[in-house]
Amino acid sequence: MTSINKLSALDTLSGGDLLAVWATGNGDTRKASLTLLTSYINGQLDLPVDISRSQYAAPTTSGFNVTIQSPNTWLVLDPTNNFAAGGVTLPNSVPDLSMISIVTTRSVTAFSVTVSGAAVVGAPTTLNANQAFTLRYDGVTNSWYPENQAVINATAFAQTLLDDPDAATARSTLGAGAVGSNVFVAATAGAAQQAMDVEVGVDVQAWDADLDAVAGLVANGVIARTGAGTAAARTITAGQGISVANGDGVSGNPTIAATMILENVAAADIAAIANAINTVGKAAGRMIWDTTNTKIKVATGSAAADTWVDADGTNAVTPA
């Protein structure tokens, strides 16, 4: 120690400075640099790898690519706009457990992470504004894997809610007045429904299978319940001697009329082949009232020239 005290003192150390060490393997005294000593100490310590440097990039065009210079880097990606495409290239030949952390201030619709000589697993393929993610390298599989990937991106509105100091401010941000306050403090779902005036059976209709069936109809028509929880659209249709207008009710109320009633027709019109009584709706068996002779006439056919006869089969009249 006396000899050491006689040496000149150093104000700073450098990696090339030498230390005297006893080399047990050689059985003598040898020299070692501070760099070698530092490497030895680091190799003995099991310290976690963490971000140790930062890098900044401000891409100006879509399709950009930023190369990350070193492992254990925090990349601040600050594009000048929201871009349709862009990506980063990771450093290659890095030590095991190396990390890359990336944060972006803008959105990138189609985002890629690439690296030469290694694989990238689970990296995001799209970025939202203010999104951050971390990748860590595994030397055994020669792959980069996501870390801290379960990040929730808060919208601008959500951020205004997150910085509210108390519940009253949060309710104000949400636009919840007295009703909202009652909902927040409601002890049960029923109490919350009452506060919002949506109590089932009082303010709103309870769920019902029949209502679901009606809501599921896509065809026009009159609604008919066809069974438990089923419904169908029906249309009123015409039958023998009955005419129907607007049977599905879309354009208004359905109108039903009888076409086979005893229509009042003068004898001259019955005999006229061009009269509507002979050209419209004529059919075998159709009956009309002959107002001239006060008798029932029956058509023997549907043609305009087919004869009309009295109900007892006499007094045939052939339209001409």
PyMOL commands that set and color helices and strands:
alter all, ss='L'
color gray80, all
select helices_A, chain A and resi 2-5+34-44+156-162+167-174+178-185+189-195+209-215+267-271+276-279
alter helices_A, ss='H'
color red, helices_A
select strands_A, chain A and resi 18-23+28-33+53-57+64-67+73-77+83-89+99-104+108-114+119-120+132-138+143-147+222-227+230-234+242-245+255-258+263-265+287-290+295-299+308-310
alter strands_A, ss='S'
color yellow, strands_A
deselect
rebuild
show_as cartoon
